[in-house]
Amino acid sequence: MTDIDVFGDVTCELGESALWDGSRFHWVDITGRRVYAKDWPDGDTLALSTPDPVGSVALRAGGGLVAAFRHTIAFCDLDRGSIEIAGEVEPGRPGNRLNDGAVDPSGRFWVGSMDLSESEPTGSFYRIDPDLTVTTAFNGIICSNGPAWSPDGRTMYHVDSTRRVIKAYPLDPSTGELGPGRVFASDEGQDWFPDGVTVDADGFIWNCKWDGSRIVRYAPDGTIDRVLMVPVPRPTRCAFVGPDLTTLAVTTARIGLTEAAVADAPLSGRVLLLDPGARGLPTPAFGG
């Protein structure tokens, strides 16, 4: 286990969507219905209440954030305290909600949905172009997490957590079209589930393991390069942060843990900082 620092004083039930904008760190509490932002390294923490569970946030080129609420895409500005609904996704699927999302190097926002019971393949994965056109990339997901992209933007990594699989898809950067997916890594037979992902400057993939107390770094060929243990059972998503992008910020969760488990892992729900021995990539912004 590497040395761990704690960022800020917020404890989330379901912390997610670690996001760096160059000077400020953003994250969400999905079930707590909050978006947070904190200036690096010790500025004030801003919080914005949301009308629905907020699955993820990403940077927006025009300022502020683009966010995925339960069935809507919204533009949020924590400094102004404003939320503007920009479009609907899956309004006719009450058993689903939008979950993790991120922006590709070409400025498109990709977000997936999940079955609230995490048992049926009712989720889908969507590409949202800067003009807010919504395109279904593929269906049949139980719990969508990710995505992340290779440094050249030509490979997209996507997670179906319930199925314990990470897939890699070829991506045409000019059109946003995906090719057939292949299994990149599988946690079948393990006690944990793959959750959020990010990619470093060398093209290695970092994946948080829900109920695994670890973050695994995969080489581009899918082999395990290293494992970083963390003092919480449920890390959810990580992002490279700081002025030189060499610190790894990790969001975590305590939802569903027993009182005894929380007592054993009191940092559950906090944002953790660690030295990963790697450097990240700048965060793209949504062009809409």
C-alpha positions as CSV (number, residue, x, y, z in Angstrom):
1,M,0.0,0.0,0.0
2,T,1.4,3.4,-1.0
3,D,1.2,6.4,1.2
4,I,-2.3,7.9,1.3
5,D,-3.3,11.5,1.8
6,V,-7.0,12.7,2.2
7,F,-8.2,15.6,0.0
8,G,-10.8,17.8,1.6
9,D,-13.3,17.0,4.4
10,V,-16.3,15.8,2.4
11,T,-17.5,12.2,3.1
12,C,-19.7,10.8,0.3
13,E,-22.1,7.9,0.4
14,L,-21.3,7.1,-3.3
15,G,-18.4,9.3,-4.3
16,E,-17.6,9.1,-8.1
17,S,-16.5,11.0,-11.2
18,A,-13.0,12.1,-10.2
19,L,-12.3,15.1,-12.6
20,W,-9.4,17.5,-12.9
21,D,-9.6,20.8,-14.8
22,G,-6.0,22.1,-14.4
23,S,-6.5,23.9,-11.1
24,R,-9.6,22.5,-9.5
25,F,-10.8,19.0,-8.6
26,H,-14.4,18.0,-9.1
27,W,-16.3,14.9,-7.9
28,V,-19.9,13.9,-7.1
29,D,-21.9,12.0,-4.5
30,I,-24.3,10.2,-6.7
31,T,-26.9,9.2,-4.0
32,G,-26.2,12.4,-2.0
33,R,-27.1,14.4,-5.1
34,R,-24.2,16.8,-4.8
35,V,-21.5,18.0,-7.2
36,Y,-18.3,19.2,-5.4
37,A,-15.3,21.2,-6.5
38,K,-12.2,22.2,-4.6
39,D,-9.3,24.4,-5.7
40,W,-5.9,22.7,-5.6
41,P,-4.5,22.0,-3.1
42,D,-6.3,23.6,-0.1
43,G,-8.9,26.0,-1.4
44,D,-12.5,26.2,-0.3
45,T,-14.9,23.4,-1.3
46,L,-17.9,24.3,-3.4
47,A,-21.1,22.2,-3.4
48,L,-24.1,22.2,-5.8
49,S,-27.2,20.3,-5.0
50,T,-28.8,18.4,-7.9
51,P,-32.5,17.5,-8.5
52,D,-31.7,13.9,-9.2
53,P,-28.9,11.4,-8.6
54,V,-25.9,12.7,-10.5
55,G,-23.9,9.9,-12.2
56,S,-21.0,11.9,-13.5
57,V,-19.6,15.3,-14.5
58,A,-17.2,16.4,-17.2
59,L,-15.6,19.6,-18.3
60,R,-17.4,21.9,-20.7
61,A,-15.4,24.1,-23.2
62,G,-17.7,27.0,-22.6
63,G,-17.1,26.9,-18.9
64,G,-18.6,24.9,-16.1
65,L,-19.5,21.3,-16.3
66,V,-21.7,18.9,-18.3
67,A,-23.5,16.5,-16.0
68,A,-25.5,13.2,-16.3
69,F,-28.5,13.2,-14.0
70,R,-30.9,10.3,-13.8
71,H,-32.5,10.8,-17.2
72,T,-31.1,14.2,-18.3
73,I,-28.0,15.9,-19.5
74,A,-27.4,19.3,-17.8
75,F,-24.9,22.2,-17.8
76,C,-23.8,23.0,-14.2
77,D,-21.8,26.0,-12.9
78,L,-20.7,25.7,-9.3
79,D,-19.5,29.3,-9.1
80,R,-22.9,30.6,-10.1
81,G,-24.9,27.8,-8.5
82,S,-26.8,27.2,-11.7
83,I,-28.2,24.1,-13.5
84,E,-29.6,24.1,-17.0
85,I,-31.2,21.0,-18.4
86,A,-29.9,20.4,-21.9
87,G,-31.6,17.2,-23.0
88,E,-33.2,13.9,-22.1
89,V,-31.8,10.4,-22.3
90,E,-33.9,7.3,-21.6
91,P,-36.9,9.1,-20.1
92,G,-39.1,6.0,-20.8
93,R,-36.9,3.7,-18.7
94,P,-37.8,4.3,-15.1
95,G,-35.8,1.3,-14.0
96,N,-32.5,2.8,-15.3
97,R,-30.4,5.8,-14.5
98,L,-27.4,7.4,-16.2
99,N,-24.1,6.6,-14.6
100,D,-20.4,7.2,-15.4
101,G,-19.4,9.4,-18.3
102,A,-16.4,11.2,-19.8
103,V,-15.3,13.4,-22.8
104,D,-13.2,12.0,-25.6
105,P,-10.2,13.8,-27.1
106,S,-12.5,15.2,-29.8
107,G,-14.9,16.9,-27.4
108,R,-17.7,14.4,-27.4
109,F,-19.4,13.4,-24.1
110,W,-20.0,9.6,-23.7
111,V,-22.2,8.3,-20.9
112,G,-23.8,4.9,-20.1
113,S,-26.8,3.9,-18.2
114,M,-27.4,1.1,-15.7
115,D,-30.2,-1.1,-14.4
116,L,-31.0,0.2,-10.8
117,S,-31.3,-3.4,-9.6
118,E,-27.9,-4.2,-11.3
119,S,-29.4,-7.5,-12.6
120,E,-30.9,-6.9,-16.1
121,P,-29.1,-5.8,-19.3
122,T,-31.3,-2.7,-19.8
123,G,-28.5,-0.2,-20.0
124,S,-27.1,1.5,-23.0
125,F,-24.0,3.5,-23.9
126,Y,-24.5,6.9,-25.7
127,R,-22.4,9.4,-27.6
128,I,-23.5,13.0,-27.2
129,D,-22.0,15.3,-29.8
130,P,-21.4,19.0,-29.3
131,D,-24.7,19.9,-31.0
132,L,-26.4,17.7,-28.3
133,T,-27.3,14.9,-30.8
134,V,-27.6,11.7,-28.8
135,T,-26.5,8.5,-30.6
136,T,-26.8,5.0,-29.1
137,A,-23.4,3.3,-29.4
138,F,-24.4,-0.1,-28.1
139,N,-27.0,-1.7,-25.8
140,G,-27.2,-4.7,-23.4
141,I,-25.3,-3.2,-20.4
142,I,-26.1,-4.0,-16.8
143,C,-23.9,-1.3,-15.1
144,S,-22.0,1.0,-17.3
145,N,-18.7,2.6,-16.1
146,G,-15.9,4.5,-17.8
147,P,-15.1,5.3,-20.5
148,A,-11.5,6.3,-21.1
149,W,-9.4,6.6,-24.2
150,S,-5.9,5.7,-25.4
151,P,-3.5,8.7,-25.8
152,D,-4.1,8.8,-29.6
153,G,-7.9,8.7,-29.1
154,R,-8.3,5.6,-31.3
155,T,-9.2,3.1,-28.6
156,M,-12.0,3.4,-26.1
157,Y,-12.2,1.4,-22.9
158,H,-15.6,0.7,-21.4
159,V,-16.6,-1.3,-18.3
160,D,-19.7,-3.4,-17.6
161,S,-19.1,-3.7,-13.8
162,T,-21.7,-6.3,-13.1
163,R,-20.3,-8.6,-15.8
164,R,-16.8,-8.0,-14.4
165,V,-15.4,-7.1,-17.8
166,I,-13.5,-4.2,-19.4
167,K,-13.8,-4.0,-23.2
168,A,-11.7,-2.1,-25.8
169,Y,-13.3,-0.6,-28.8
170,P,-11.6,0.9,-31.9
171,L,-12.8,4.5,-32.4
172,D,-12.7,6.7,-35.4
173,P,-11.8,10.1,-33.9
174,S,-13.2,12.0,-36.9
175,T,-16.7,10.5,-36.8
176,G,-17.0,9.0,-33.3
177,E,-18.0,5.6,-34.7
178,L,-17.0,2.5,-32.7
179,G,-15.8,-0.8,-34.1
180,P,-16.4,-4.2,-32.6
181,G,-15.4,-4.5,-29.0
182,R,-13.0,-7.1,-27.6
183,V,-12.4,-8.2,-24.0
184,F,-9.5,-6.2,-22.6
185,A,-9.5,-7.5,-19.1
186,S,-11.9,-9.7,-17.0
187,D,-12.4,-10.1,-13.3
188,E,-14.5,-13.2,-13.6
189,G,-14.1,-15.4,-10.6
190,Q,-12.8,-12.5,-8.4
191,D,-14.6,-11.1,-5.3
192,W,-14.4,-7.6,-6.7
193,F,-15.9,-5.7,-9.7
194,P,-14.2,-3.3,-12.1
195,D,-15.4,0.3,-11.7
196,G,-14.1,3.6,-13.0
197,V,-11.0,3.9,-15.4
198,T,-8.5,6.4,-16.5
199,V,-5.5,6.3,-18.9
200,D,-2.0,7.6,-18.3
201,A,0.4,9.3,-20.7
202,D,2.0,6.0,-21.5
203,G,-1.3,4.5,-22.5
204,F,-1.6,2.3,-19.4
205,I,-5.1,1.8,-18.1
206,W,-5.9,2.3,-14.4
207,N,-9.0,0.6,-13.0
208,C,-10.6,0.9,-9.6
209,K,-11.9,-2.4,-8.1
210,W,-15.1,-2.1,-6.2
211,D,-15.0,-4.4,-3.1
212,G,-11.3,-5.1,-4.0
213,S,-9.5,-2.3,-2.0
214,R,-7.2,-1.8,-5.0
215,I,-6.4,0.0,-8.2
216,V,-4.9,-2.1,-11.0
217,R,-2.7,-0.7,-13.8
218,Y,-3.0,-2.6,-17.0
219,A,-0.5,-2.4,-19.9
220,P,-2.1,-1.7,-23.3
221,D,-2.0,-5.4,-24.1
222,G,-4.2,-6.1,-21.0
223,T,-1.5,-7.6,-18.8
224,I,-1.4,-6.4,-15.2
225,D,1.5,-4.0,-14.7
226,R,1.0,-3.1,-11.0
227,V,-1.5,-3.1,-8.2
228,L,-2.0,-0.3,-5.7
229,M,-3.8,-1.3,-2.5
230,V,-6.0,1.4,-0.8
231,P,-7.4,1.5,2.7
232,V,-11.0,1.3,1.6
233,P,-13.0,-1.6,0.1
234,R,-14.8,0.5,-2.6
235,P,-12.6,2.8,-4.7
236,T,-14.8,4.0,-7.6
237,R,-12.9,6.2,-10.0
238,C,-9.4,7.8,-10.3
239,A,-8.0,10.8,-12.1
240,F,-4.5,12.3,-12.4
241,V,-4.4,15.7,-10.8
242,G,-2.0,18.4,-9.7
243,P,0.1,20.9,-11.7
244,D,2.2,18.1,-13.2
245,L,-0.5,15.4,-13.3
246,T,1.5,13.0,-11.1
247,T,-0.9,12.6,-8.2
248,L,-3.7,10.1,-8.4
249,A,-7.0,11.3,-6.9
250,V,-9.4,8.4,-6.0
251,T,-13.1,8.8,-5.2
252,T,-14.5,6.2,-2.8
253,A,-17.9,5.0,-1.4
254,R,-19.3,3.7,1.8
255,I,-22.8,2.9,0.5
256,G,-23.9,-0.6,1.4
257,L,-21.1,-1.2,3.9
258,T,-21.9,-2.4,7.4
259,E,-21.1,-0.3,10.4
260,A,-18.3,-2.7,11.2
261,A,-16.9,-2.4,7.7
262,V,-16.9,1.4,7.9
263,A,-15.2,1.2,11.3
264,D,-12.5,-0.9,9.8
265,A,-12.2,1.5,6.8
266,P,-13.1,5.0,8.1
267,L,-11.8,6.7,5.0
268,S,-14.6,5.2,2.9
269,G,-16.4,8.0,1.1
270,R,-13.4,10.3,1.2
271,V,-11.2,11.4,-1.7
272,L,-7.8,9.8,-1.4
273,L,-4.5,11.1,-2.9
274,L,-1.6,8.8,-3.7
275,D,1.6,8.7,-5.7
276,P,1.1,6.3,-8.6
277,G,4.5,6.6,-10.2
278,A,3.1,7.7,-13.5
279,R,1.8,10.9,-15.2
280,G,-1.6,11.5,-16.6
281,L,-3.1,13.3,-19.6
282,P,-4.9,16.6,-19.8
283,T,-8.7,16.4,-19.4
284,P,-10.7,17.0,-22.6
285,A,-13.7,19.3,-22.5
286,F,-17.2,18.8,-24.0
287,G,-17.5,21.0,-27.1
288,G,-21.2,21.8,-26.5
